């Protein structure tokens, strides 16, 4: 893990297309702004994990449906 220190209004670049800017820091919370191409999904970790969980549920449901129809799953 790379650890950086930034002040308000300072940024870091991730690759050529993603910029993360510290907007504010009140001591307990840090407010970040993220500029990324619309093709790059940006989520809070808890939301990302929920999306992944739903994807696994959907994949399992699709596999079950495929088997119920007599097909083979991956």
mmCIF file of the N, C-alpha and C atoms, coordinates in Angstrom:
data_MODEL
# 
_entry.id   MODEL 
# 
loop_
_atom_site.group_PDB 
_atom_site.id 
_atom_site.type_symbol 
_atom_site.label_atom_id 
_atom_site.label_alt_id 
_atom_site.label_comp_id 
_atom_site.label_asym_id 
_atom_site.label_entity_id 
_atom_site.label_seq_id 
_atom_site.pdbx_PDB_ins_code 
_atom_site.Cartn_x 
_atom_site.Cartn_y 
_atom_site.Cartn_z 
_atom_site.occupancy 
_atom_site.B_iso_or_equiv 
_atom_site.pdbx_formal_charge 
_atom_site.auth_seq_id 
_atom_site.auth_comp_id 
_atom_site.auth_asym_id 
_atom_site.auth_atom_id 
_atom_site.pdbx_PDB_model_num 
ATOM 1   N N  . UNK A 1 1  ? 0.851   -1.177  0.000   1.00 0.00 ? 1  UNK A N  1 
ATOM 2   C CA . UNK A 1 1  ? 0.000   0.000   0.000   1.00 0.00 ? 1  UNK A CA 1 
ATOM 3   C C  . UNK A 1 1  ? 0.894   1.237   0.000   1.00 0.00 ? 1  UNK A C  1 
ATOM 4   N N  . UNK A 1 2  ? 0.603   2.127   -0.886  1.00 0.00 ? 2  UNK A N  1 
ATOM 5   C CA . UNK A 1 2  ? 1.290   3.404   -0.944  1.00 0.00 ? 2  UNK A CA 1 
ATOM 6   C C  . UNK A 1 2  ? 0.582   4.358   0.006   1.00 0.00 ? 2  UNK A C  1 
ATOM 7   N N  . UNK A 1 3  ? 1.333   5.015   0.878   1.00 0.00 ? 3  UNK A N  1 
ATOM 8   C CA . UNK A 1 3  ? 0.759   5.971   1.820   1.00 0.00 ? 3  UNK A CA 1 
ATOM 9   C C  . UNK A 1 3  ? 1.316   7.353   1.498   1.00 0.00 ? 3  UNK A C  1 
ATOM 10  N N  . UNK A 1 4  ? 0.416   8.304   1.266   1.00 0.00 ? 4  UNK A N  1 
ATOM 11  C CA . UNK A 1 4  ? 0.799   9.663   0.914   1.00 0.00 ? 4  UNK A CA 1 
ATOM 12  C C  . UNK A 1 4  ? 0.171   10.654  1.882   1.00 0.00 ? 4  UNK A C  1 
ATOM 13  N N  . UNK A 1 5  ? 0.806   11.771  2.054   1.00 0.00 ? 5  UNK A N  1 
ATOM 14  C CA . UNK A 1 5  ? 0.240   12.864  2.833   1.00 0.00 ? 5  UNK A CA 1 
ATOM 15  C C  . UNK A 1 5  ? -0.119  13.988  1.872   1.00 0.00 ? 5  UNK A C  1 
ATOM 16  N N  . UNK A 1 6  ? -1.341  14.449  1.935   1.00 0.00 ? 6  UNK A N  1 
ATOM 17  C CA . UNK A 1 6  ? -1.816  15.530  1.082   1.00 0.00 ? 6  UNK A CA 1 
ATOM 18  C C  . UNK A 1 6  ? -2.596  16.506  1.948   1.00 0.00 ? 6  UNK A C  1 
ATOM 19  N N  . UNK A 1 7  ? -2.563  17.748  1.587   1.00 0.00 ? 7  UNK A N  1 
ATOM 20  C CA . UNK A 1 7  ? -3.353  18.787  2.244   1.00 0.00 ? 7  UNK A CA 1 
ATOM 21  C C  . UNK A 1 7  ? -4.577  19.070  1.391   1.00 0.00 ? 7  UNK A C  1 
ATOM 22  N N  . UNK A 1 8  ? -5.518  19.818  1.962   1.00 0.00 ? 8  UNK A N  1 
ATOM 23  C CA . UNK A 1 8  ? -6.717  20.206  1.216   1.00 0.00 ? 8  UNK A CA 1 
ATOM 24  C C  . UNK A 1 8  ? -6.311  20.874  -0.091  1.00 0.00 ? 8  UNK A C  1 
ATOM 25  N N  . UNK A 1 9  ? -7.023  20.544  -1.132  1.00 0.00 ? 9  UNK A N  1 
ATOM 26  C CA . UNK A 1 9  ? -6.836  21.050  -2.503  1.00 0.00 ? 9  UNK A CA 1 
ATOM 27  C C  . UNK A 1 9  ? -5.624  20.454  -3.207  1.00 0.00 ? 9  UNK A C  1 
ATOM 28  N N  . UNK A 1 10 ? -4.951  19.482  -2.590  1.00 0.00 ? 10 UNK A N  1 
ATOM 29  C CA . UNK A 1 10 ? -3.861  18.779  -3.259  1.00 0.00 ? 10 UNK A CA 1 
ATOM 30  C C  . UNK A 1 10 ? -4.400  17.473  -3.820  1.00 0.00 ? 10 UNK A C  1 
ATOM 31  N N  . UNK A 1 11 ? -3.753  16.977  -4.866  1.00 0.00 ? 11 UNK A N  1 
ATOM 32  C CA . UNK A 1 11 ? -4.246  15.806  -5.594  1.00 0.00 ? 11 UNK A CA 1 
ATOM 33  C C  . UNK A 1 11 ? -3.170  14.757  -5.745  1.00 0.00 ? 11 UNK A C  1 
ATOM 34  N N  . UNK A 1 12 ? -3.618  13.569  -6.141  1.00 0.00 ? 12 UNK A N  1 
ATOM 35  C CA . UNK A 1 12 ? -2.730  12.517  -6.629  1.00 0.00 ? 12 UNK A CA 1 
ATOM 36  C C  . UNK A 1 12 ? -3.322  12.021  -7.944  1.00 0.00 ? 12 UNK A C  1 
ATOM 37  N N  . UNK A 1 13 ? -2.468  11.511  -8.800  1.00 0.00 ? 13 UNK A N  1 
ATOM 38  C CA . UNK A 1 13 ? -2.910  10.941  -10.064 1.00 0.00 ? 13 UNK A CA 1 
ATOM 39  C C  . UNK A 1 13 ? -2.742  9.429   -10.008 1.00 0.00 ? 13 UNK A C  1 
ATOM 40  N N  . UNK A 1 14 ? -3.716  8.713   -10.528 1.00 0.00 ? 14 UNK A N  1 
ATOM 41  C CA . UNK A 1 14 ? -3.644  7.267   -10.686 1.00 0.00 ? 14 UNK A CA 1 
ATOM 42  C C  . UNK A 1 14 ? -3.674  7.025   -12.185 1.00 0.00 ? 14 UNK A C  1 
ATOM 43  N N  . UNK A 1 15 ? -2.555  6.590   -12.703 1.00 0.00 ? 15 UNK A N  1 
ATOM 44  C CA . UNK A 1 15 ? -2.438  6.472   -14.154 1.00 0.00 ? 15 UNK A CA 1 
ATOM 45  C C  . UNK A 1 15 ? -2.556  7.847   -14.786 1.00 0.00 ? 15 UNK A C  1 
ATOM 46  N N  . UNK A 1 16 ? -3.034  7.872   -16.014 1.00 0.00 ? 16 UNK A N  1 
ATOM 47  C CA . UNK A 1 16 ? -3.174  9.131   -16.736 1.00 0.00 ? 16 UNK A CA 1 
ATOM 48  C C  . UNK A 1 16 ? -4.566  9.739   -16.613 1.00 0.00 ? 16 UNK A C  1 
ATOM 49  N N  . UNK A 1 17 ? -5.527  8.949   -16.142 1.00 0.00 ? 17 UNK A N  1 
ATOM 50  C CA . UNK A 1 17 ? -6.928  9.350   -16.253 1.00 0.00 ? 17 UNK A CA 1 
ATOM 51  C C  . UNK A 1 17 ? -7.661  9.590   -14.944 1.00 0.00 ? 17 UNK A C  1 
ATOM 52  N N  . UNK A 1 18 ? -7.075  9.222   -13.804 1.00 0.00 ? 18 UNK A N  1 
ATOM 53  C CA . UNK A 1 18 ? -7.803  9.315   -12.545 1.00 0.00 ? 18 UNK A CA 1 
ATOM 54  C C  . UNK A 1 18 ? -7.077  10.268  -11.610 1.00 0.00 ? 18 UNK A C  1 
ATOM 55  N N  . UNK A 1 19 ? -7.809  11.283  -11.154 1.00 0.00 ? 19 UNK A N  1 
ATOM 56  C CA . UNK A 1 19 ? -7.259  12.258  -10.215 1.00 0.00 ? 19 UNK A CA 1 
ATOM 57  C C  . UNK A 1 19 ? -8.081  12.234  -8.931  1.00 0.00 ? 19 UNK A C  1 
ATOM 58  N N  . UNK A 1 20 ? -7.403  12.103  -7.805  1.00 0.00 ? 20 UNK A N  1 
ATOM 59  C CA . UNK A 1 20 ? -8.047  12.118  -6.493  1.00 0.00 ? 20 UNK A CA 1 
ATOM 60  C C  . UNK A 1 20 ? -7.584  13.381  -5.784  1.00 0.00 ? 20 UNK A C  1 
ATOM 61  N N  . UNK A 1 21 ? -8.543  14.221  -5.388  1.00 0.00 ? 21 UNK A N  1 
ATOM 62  C CA . UNK A 1 21 ? -8.239  15.490  -4.747  1.00 0.00 ? 21 UNK A CA 1 
ATOM 63  C C  . UNK A 1 21 ? -8.795  15.501  -3.328  1.00 0.00 ? 21 UNK A C  1 
ATOM 64  N N  . UNK A 1 22 ? -7.996  15.952  -2.376  1.00 0.00 ? 22 UNK A N  1 
ATOM 65  C CA . UNK A 1 22 ? -8.473  16.153  -1.009  1.00 0.00 ? 22 UNK A CA 1 
ATOM 66  C C  . UNK A 1 22 ? -9.239  17.472  -1.007  1.00 0.00 ? 22 UNK A C  1 
ATOM 67  N N  . UNK A 1 23 ? -10.533 17.409  -0.753  1.00 0.00 ? 23 UNK A N  1 
ATOM 68  C CA . UNK A 1 23 ? -11.358 18.617  -0.746  1.00 0.00 ? 23 UNK A CA 1 
ATOM 69  C C  . UNK A 1 23 ? -11.387 19.264  0.624   1.00 0.00 ? 23 UNK A C  1 
ATOM 70  N N  . UNK A 1 24 ? -11.446 18.439  1.679   1.00 0.00 ? 24 UNK A N  1 
ATOM 71  C CA . UNK A 1 24 ? -11.503 18.966  3.043   1.00 0.00 ? 24 UNK A CA 1 
ATOM 72  C C  . UNK A 1 24 ? -11.084 17.883  4.024   1.00 0.00 ? 24 UNK A C  1 
ATOM 73  N N  . UNK A 1 25 ? -10.624 18.326  5.179   1.00 0.00 ? 25 UNK A N  1 
ATOM 74  C CA . UNK A 1 25 ? -10.241 17.414  6.250   1.00 0.00 ? 25 UNK A CA 1 
ATOM 75  C C  . UNK A 1 25 ? -10.623 18.088  7.558   1.00 0.00 ? 25 UNK A C  1 
ATOM 76  N N  . UNK A 1 26 ? -11.586 17.498  8.270   1.00 0.00 ? 26 UNK A N  1 
ATOM 77  C CA . UNK A 1 26 ? -12.015 18.107  9.534   1.00 0.00 ? 26 UNK A CA 1 
ATOM 78  C C  . UNK A 1 26 ? -11.442 17.362  10.742  1.00 0.00 ? 26 UNK A C  1 
ATOM 79  N N  . UNK A 1 27 ? -10.446 16.531  10.529  1.00 0.00 ? 27 UNK A N  1 
ATOM 80  C CA . UNK A 1 27 ? -9.837  15.775  11.620  1.00 0.00 ? 27 UNK A CA 1 
ATOM 81  C C  . UNK A 1 27 ? -10.344 14.345  11.667  1.00 0.00 ? 27 UNK A C  1 
ATOM 82  N N  . UNK A 1 28 ? -11.661 14.169  11.736  1.00 0.00 ? 28 UNK A N  1 
ATOM 83  C CA . UNK A 1 28 ? -12.235 12.827  11.805  1.00 0.00 ? 28 UNK A CA 1 
ATOM 84  C C  . UNK A 1 28 ? -12.613 12.299  10.426  1.00 0.00 ? 28 UNK A C  1 
ATOM 85  N N  . UNK A 1 29 ? -12.857 13.207  9.489   1.00 0.00 ? 29 UNK A N  1 
ATOM 86  C CA . UNK A 1 29 ? -13.295 12.818  8.153   1.00 0.00 ? 29 UNK A CA 1 
ATOM 87  C C  . UNK A 1 29 ? -12.453 13.520  7.103   1.00 0.00 ? 29 UNK A C  1 
ATOM 88  N N  . UNK A 1 30 ? -12.268 12.836  5.997   1.00 0.00 ? 30 UNK A N  1 
ATOM 89  C CA . UNK A 1 30 ? -11.598 13.422  4.840   1.00 0.00 ? 30 UNK A CA 1 
ATOM 90  C C  . UNK A 1 30 ? -12.587 13.394  3.689   1.00 0.00 ? 30 UNK A C  1 
ATOM 91  N N  . UNK A 1 31 ? -12.728 14.499  3.013   1.00 0.00 ? 31 UNK A N  1 
ATOM 92  C CA . UNK A 1 31 ? -13.636 14.578  1.861   1.00 0.00 ? 31 UNK A CA 1 
ATOM 93  C C  . UNK A 1 31 ? -12.769 14.540  0.603   1.00 0.00 ? 31 UNK A C  1 
ATOM 94  N N  . UNK A 1 32 ? -13.034 13.569  -0.270  1.00 0.00 ? 32 UNK A N  1 
ATOM 95  C CA . UNK A 1 32 ? -12.257 13.377  -1.486  1.00 0.00 ? 32 UNK A CA 1 
ATOM 96  C C  . UNK A 1 32 ? -13.107 13.652  -2.713  1.00 0.00 ? 32 UNK A C  1 
ATOM 97  N N  . UNK A 1 33 ? -12.475 14.180  -3.728  1.00 0.00 ? 33 UNK A N  1 
ATOM 98  C CA . UNK A 1 33 ? -13.097 14.312  -5.036  1.00 0.00 ? 33 UNK A CA 1 
ATOM 99  C C  . UNK A 1 33 ? -12.341 13.405  -5.998  1.00 0.00 ? 33 UNK A C  1 
ATOM 100 N N  . UNK A 1 34 ? -13.066 12.674  -6.819  1.00 0.00 ? 34 UNK A N  1 
ATOM 101 C CA . UNK A 1 34 ? -12.443 11.733  -7.745  1.00 0.00 ? 34 UNK A CA 1 
ATOM 102 C C  . UNK A 1 34 ? -12.909 12.048  -9.152  1.00 0.00 ? 34 UNK A C  1 
ATOM 103 N N  . UNK A 1 35 ? -11.959 12.332  -10.029 1.00 0.00 ? 35 UNK A N  1 
ATOM 104 C CA . UNK A 1 35 ? -12.266 12.526  -11.441 1.00 0.00 ? 35 UNK A CA 1 
ATOM 105 C C  . UNK A 1 35 ? -11.730 11.316  -12.183 1.00 0.00 ? 35 UNK A C  1 
ATOM 106 N N  . UNK A 1 36 ? -12.637 10.621  -12.855 1.00 0.00 ? 36 UNK A N  1 
ATOM 107 C CA . UNK A 1 36 ? -12.269 9.422   -13.606 1.00 0.00 ? 36 UNK A CA 1 
ATOM 108 C C  . UNK A 1 36 ? -13.156 9.337   -14.834 1.00 0.00 ? 36 UNK A C  1 
ATOM 109 N N  . UNK A 1 37 ? -12.676 8.652   -15.869 1.00 0.00 ? 37 UNK A N  1 
ATOM 110 C CA . UNK A 1 37 ? -13.529 8.446   -17.043 1.00 0.00 ? 37 UNK A CA 1 
ATOM 111 C C  . UNK A 1 37 ? -14.816 7.717   -16.645 1.00 0.00 ? 37 UNK A C  1 
ATOM 112 N N  . UNK A 1 38 ? -15.880 7.984   -17.353 1.00 0.00 ? 38 UNK A N  1 
ATOM 113 C CA . UNK A 1 38 ? -17.160 7.342   -17.025 1.00 0.00 ? 38 UNK A CA 1 
ATOM 114 C C  . UNK A 1 38 ? -17.094 5.825   -17.189 1.00 0.00 ? 38 UNK A C  1 
ATOM 115 N N  . UNK A 1 39 ? -16.106 5.338   -17.912 1.00 0.00 ? 39 UNK A N  1 
ATOM 116 C CA . UNK A 1 39 ? -15.963 3.891   -18.087 1.00 0.00 ? 39 UNK A CA 1 
ATOM 117 C C  . UNK A 1 39 ? -15.313 3.217   -16.878 1.00 0.00 ? 39 UNK A C  1 
ATOM 118 N N  . UNK A 1 40 ? -14.825 4.009   -15.927 1.00 0.00 ? 40 UNK A N  1 
ATOM 119 C CA . UNK A 1 40 ? -14.185 3.466   -14.728 1.00 0.00 ? 40 UNK A CA 1 
ATOM 120 C C  . UNK A 1 40 ? -15.166 3.553   -13.570 1.00 0.00 ? 40 UNK A C  1 
ATOM 121 N N  . UNK A 1 41 ? -15.632 2.411   -13.060 1.00 0.00 ? 41 UNK A N  1 
ATOM 122 C CA . UNK A 1 41 ? -16.553 2.465   -11.928 1.00 0.00 ? 41 UNK A CA 1 
ATOM 123 C C  . UNK A 1 41 ? -15.816 2.908   -10.660 1.00 0.00 ? 41 UNK A C  1 
ATOM 124 N N  . UNK A 1 42 ? -16.446 3.789   -9.897  1.00 0.00 ? 42 UNK A N  1 
ATOM 125 C CA . UNK A 1 42 ? -15.884 4.267   -8.639  1.00 0.00 ? 42 UNK A CA 1 
ATOM 126 C C  . UNK A 1 42 ? -16.949 4.080   -7.567  1.00 0.00 ? 42 UNK A C  1 
ATOM 127 N N  . UNK A 1 43 ? -16.634 3.278   -6.550  1.00 0.00 ? 43 UNK A N  1 
ATOM 128 C CA . UNK A 1 43 ? -17.586 2.984   -5.484  1.00 0.00 ? 43 UNK A CA 1 
ATOM 129 C C  . UNK A 1 43 ? -16.879 3.000   -4.140  1.00 0.00 ? 43 UNK A C  1 
ATOM 130 N N  . UNK A 1 44 ? -17.624 3.283   -3.078  1.00 0.00 ? 44 UNK A N  1 
ATOM 131 C CA . UNK A 1 44 ? -17.115 3.048   -1.729  1.00 0.00 ? 44 UNK A CA 1 
ATOM 132 C C  . UNK A 1 44 ? -16.951 1.538   -1.578  1.00 0.00 ? 44 UNK A C  1 
ATOM 133 N N  . UNK A 1 45 ? -16.020 1.108   -0.750  1.00 0.00 ? 45 UNK A N  1 
ATOM 134 C CA . UNK A 1 45 ? -15.728 -0.325  -0.626  1.00 0.00 ? 45 UNK A CA 1 
ATOM 135 C C  . UNK A 1 45 ? -16.957 -1.128  -0.251  1.00 0.00 ? 45 UNK A C  1 
ATOM 136 N N  . UNK A 1 46 ? -17.756 -0.644  0.696   1.00 0.00 ? 46 UNK A N  1 
ATOM 137 C CA . UNK A 1 46 ? -18.926 -1.419  1.125   1.00 0.00 ? 46 UNK A CA 1 
ATOM 138 C C  . UNK A 1 46 ? -19.936 -1.584  -0.006  1.00 0.00 ? 46 UNK A C  1 
ATOM 139 N N  . UNK A 1 47 ? -20.042 -0.585  -0.864  1.00 0.00 ? 47 UNK A N  1 
ATOM 140 C CA . UNK A 1 47 ? -20.941 -0.693  -2.022  1.00 0.00 ? 47 UNK A CA 1 
ATOM 141 C C  . UNK A 1 47 ? -20.351 -1.656  -3.050  1.00 0.00 ? 47 UNK A C  1 
ATOM 142 N N  . UNK A 1 48 ? -19.055 -1.556  -3.282  1.00 0.00 ? 48 UNK A N  1 
ATOM 143 C CA . UNK A 1 48 ? -18.373 -2.465  -4.208  1.00 0.00 ? 48 UNK A CA 1 
ATOM 144 C C  . UNK A 1 48 ? -18.573 -3.921  -3.773  1.00 0.00 ? 48 UNK A C  1 
ATOM 145 N N  . UNK A 1 49 ? -18.399 -4.193  -2.487  1.00 0.00 ? 49 UNK A N  1 
ATOM 146 C CA . UNK A 1 49 ? -18.566 -5.562  -1.989  1.00 0.00 ? 49 UNK A CA 1 
ATOM 147 C C  . UNK A 1 49 ? -20.005 -6.044  -2.153  1.00 0.00 ? 49 UNK A C  1 
ATOM 148 N N  . UNK A 1 50 ? -20.963 -5.143  -1.955  1.00 0.00 ? 50 UNK A N  1 
ATOM 149 C CA . UNK A 1 50 ? -22.371 -5.505  -2.144  1.00 0.00 ? 50 UNK A CA 1 
ATOM 150 C C  . UNK A 1 50 ? -22.642 -5.824  -3.616  1.00 0.00 ? 50 UNK A C  1 
ATOM 151 N N  . UNK A 1 51 ? -22.086 -5.032  -4.516  1.00 0.00 ? 51 UNK A N  1 
ATOM 152 C CA . UNK A 1 51 ? -22.244 -5.287  -5.948  1.00 0.00 ? 51 UNK A CA 1 
ATOM 153 C C  . UNK A 1 51 ? -21.644 -6.640  -6.307  1.00 0.00 ? 51 UNK A C  1 
ATOM 154 N N  . UNK A 1 52 ? -20.451 -6.924  -5.769  1.00 0.00 ? 52 UNK A N  1 
ATOM 155 C CA . UNK A 1 52 ? -19.810 -8.214  -6.025  1.00 0.00 ? 52 UNK A CA 1 
ATOM 156 C C  . UNK A 1 52 ? -20.660 -9.353  -5.488  1.00 0.00 ? 52 UNK A C  1 
ATOM 157 N N  . UNK A 1 53 ? -21.202 -9.172  -4.307  1.00 0.00 ? 53 UNK A N  1 
ATOM 158 C CA . UNK A 1 53 ? -22.058 -10.192 -3.697  1.00 0.00 ? 53 UNK A CA 1 
ATOM 159 C C  . UNK A 1 53 ? -23.293 -10.436 -4.557  1.00 0.00 ? 53 UNK A C  1 
ATOM 160 N N  . UNK A 1 54 ? -23.923 -9.381  -5.035  1.00 0.00 ? 54 UNK A N  1 
ATOM 161 C CA . UNK A 1 54 ? -25.104 -9.508  -5.888  1.00 0.00 ? 54 UNK A CA 1 
ATOM 162 C C  . UNK A 1 54 ? -24.740 -10.183 -7.203  1.00 0.00 ? 54 UNK A C  1 
ATOM 163 N N  . UNK A 1 55 ? -23.559 -9.898  -7.719  1.00 0.00 ? 55 UNK A N  1 
ATOM 164 C CA . UNK A 1 55 ? -23.106 -10.535 -8.951  1.00 0.00 ? 55 UNK A CA 1 
ATOM 165 C C  . UNK A 1 55 ? -22.946 -12.029 -8.773  1.00 0.00 ? 55 UNK A C  1 
ATOM 166 N N  . UNK A 1 56 ? -22.434 -12.438 -7.609  1.00 0.00 ? 56 UNK A N  1 
ATOM 167 C CA . UNK A 1 56 ? -22.271 -13.863 -7.342  1.00 0.00 ? 56 UNK A CA 1 
ATOM 168 C C  . UNK A 1 56 ? -23.629 -14.531 -7.195  1.00 0.00 ? 56 UNK A C  1 
ATOM 169 N N  . UNK A 1 57 ? -24.566 -13.836 -6.552  1.00 0.00 ? 57 UNK A N  1 
ATOM 170 C CA . UNK A 1 57 ? -25.919 -14.382 -6.405  1.00 0.00 ? 57 UNK A CA 1 
ATOM 171 C C  . UNK A 1 57 ? -26.563 -14.518 -7.780  1.00 0.00 ? 57 UNK A C  1 
ATOM 172 N N  . UNK A 1 58 ? -26.409 -13.486 -8.622  1.00 0.00 ? 58 UNK A N  1 
ATOM 173 C CA . UNK A 1 58 ? -26.987 -13.522 -9.966  1.00 0.00 ? 58 UNK A CA 1 
ATOM 174 C C  . UNK A 1 58 ? -26.356 -14.628 -10.805 1.00 0.00 ? 58 UNK A C  1 
ATOM 175 N N  . UNK A 1 59 ? -25.045 -14.785 -10.691 1.00 0.00 ? 59 UNK A N  1 
ATOM 176 C CA . UNK A 1 59 ? -24.355 -15.831 -11.452 1.00 0.00 ? 59 UNK A CA 1 
ATOM 177 C C  . UNK A 1 59 ? -24.826 -17.212 -11.011 1.00 0.00 ? 59 UNK A C  1 
ATOM 178 N N  . UNK A 1 60 ? -24.982 -17.394 -9.716  1.00 0.00 ? 60 UNK A N  1 
ATOM 179 C CA . UNK A 1 60 ? -25.447 -18.682 -9.199  1.00 0.00 ? 60 UNK A CA 1 
ATOM 180 C C  . UNK A 1 60 ? -26.878 -18.951 -9.649  1.00 0.00 ? 60 UNK A C  1 
ATOM 181 N N  . UNK A 1 61 ? -27.714 -17.928 -9.636  1.00 0.00 ? 61 UNK A N  1 
ATOM 182 C CA . UNK A 1 61 ? -29.102 -18.089 -10.082 1.00 0.00 ? 61 UNK A CA 1 
ATOM 183 C C  . UNK A 1 61 ? -29.140 -18.433 -11.558 1.00 0.00 ? 61 UNK A C  1 
ATOM 184 N N  . UNK A 1 62 ? -28.306 -17.770 -12.356 1.00 0.00 ? 62 UNK A N  1 
ATOM 185 C CA . UNK A 1 62 ? -28.250 -18.056 -13.784 1.00 0.00 ? 62 UNK A CA 1 
ATOM 186 C C  . UNK A 1 62 ? -27.773 -19.472 -14.051 1.00 0.00 ? 62 UNK A C  1 
ATOM 187 N N  . UNK A 1 63 ? -26.793 -19.923 -13.285 1.00 0.00 ? 63 UNK A N  1 
ATOM 188 C CA . UNK A 1 63 ? -26.286 -21.290 -13.433 1.00 0.00 ? 63 UNK A CA 1 
ATOM 189 C C  . UNK A 1 63 ? -27.371 -22.295 -13.077 1.00 0.00 ? 63 UNK A C  1 
ATOM 190 N N  . UNK A 1 64 ? -28.111 -22.019 -12.001 1.00 0.00 ? 64 UNK A N  1 
ATOM 191 C CA . UNK A 1 64 ? -29.195 -22.907 -11.590 1.00 0.00 ? 64 UNK A CA 1 
ATOM 192 C C  . UNK A 1 64 ? -30.274 -22.968 -12.672 1.00 0.00 ? 64 UNK A C  1 
ATOM 193 N N  . UNK A 1 65 ? -30.624 -21.826 -13.230 1.00 0.00 ? 65 UNK A N  1 
ATOM 194 C CA . UNK A 1 65 ? -31.645 -21.777 -14.281 1.00 0.00 ? 65 UNK A CA 1 
ATOM 195 C C  . UNK A 1 65 ? -31.174 -22.539 -15.512 1.00 0.00 ? 65 UNK A C  1 
ATOM 196 N N  . UNK A 1 66 ? -29.921 -22.374 -15.884 1.00 0.00 ? 66 UNK A N  1 
ATOM 197 C CA . UNK A 1 66 ? -29.367 -23.061 -17.042 1.00 0.00 ? 66 UNK A CA 1 
ATOM 198 C C  . UNK A 1 66 ? -29.414 -24.568 -16.835 1.00 0.00 ? 66 UNK A C  1 
ATOM 199 N N  . UNK A 1 67 ? -29.032 -25.021 -15.653 1.00 0.00 ? 67 UNK A N  1 
ATOM 200 C CA . UNK A 1 67 ? -29.088 -26.467 -15.366 1.00 0.00 ? 67 UNK A CA 1 
ATOM 201 C C  . UNK A 1 67 ? -30.513 -26.993 -15.364 1.00 0.00 ? 67 UNK A C  1 
ATOM 202 N N  . UNK A 1 68 ? -31.438 -26.157 -14.866 1.00 0.00 ? 68 UNK A N  1 
ATOM 203 C CA . UNK A 1 68 ? -32.845 -26.573 -14.838 1.00 0.00 ? 68 UNK A CA 1 
ATOM 204 C C  . UNK A 1 68 ? -33.377 -26.754 -16.258 1.00 0.00 ? 68 UNK A C  1 
ATOM 205 N N  . UNK A 1 69 ? -32.817 -26.036 -17.211 1.00 0.00 ? 69 UNK A N  1 
ATOM 206 C CA . UNK A 1 69 ? -33.252 -26.155 -18.606 1.00 0.00 ? 69 UNK A CA 1 
ATOM 207 C C  . UNK A 1 69 ? -32.493 -27.267 -19.329 1.00 0.00 ? 69 UNK A C  1 
ATOM 208 N N  . UNK A 1 70 ? -31.584 -27.927 -18.625 1.00 0.00 ? 70 UNK A N  1 
ATOM 209 C CA . UNK A 1 70 ? -30.856 -29.038 -19.242 1.00 0.00 ? 70 UNK A CA 1 
ATOM 210 C C  . UNK A 1 70 ? -29.548 -28.655 -19.870 1.00 0.00 ? 70 UNK A C  1 
ATOM 211 N N  . UNK A 1 71 ? -29.126 -27.394 -19.705 1.00 0.00 ? 71 UNK A N  1 
ATOM 212 C CA . UNK A 1 71 ? -27.869 -26.928 -20.263 1.00 0.00 ? 71 UNK A CA 1 
ATOM 213 C C  . UNK A 1 71 ? -26.735 -27.173 -19.285 1.00 0.00 ? 71 UNK A C  1 
ATOM 214 N N  . UNK A 1 72 ? -25.523 -26.867 -19.727 1.00 0.00 ? 72 UNK A N  1 
ATOM 215 C CA . UNK A 1 72 ? -24.359 -26.993 -18.869 1.00 0.00 ? 72 UNK A CA 1 
ATOM 216 C C  . UNK A 1 72 ? -23.853 -25.613 -18.502 1.00 0.00 ? 72 UNK A C  1 
ATOM 217 N N  . UNK A 1 73 ? -23.458 -25.467 -17.251 1.00 0.00 ? 73 UNK A N  1 
ATOM 218 C CA . UNK A 1 73 ? -22.882 -24.192 -16.792 1.00 0.00 ? 73 UNK A CA 1 
ATOM 219 C C  . UNK A 1 73 ? -21.376 -24.315 -16.807 1.00 0.00 ? 73 UNK A C  1 
ATOM 220 N N  . UNK A 1 74 ? -20.706 -23.156 -17.108 1.00 0.00 ? 74 UNK A N  1 
ATOM 221 C CA . UNK A 1 74 ? -19.312 -22.980 -17.195 1.00 0.00 ? 74 UNK A CA 1 
ATOM 222 C C  . UNK A 1 74 ? -18.431 -23.928 -16.605 1.00 0.00 ? 74 UNK A C  1 
# 
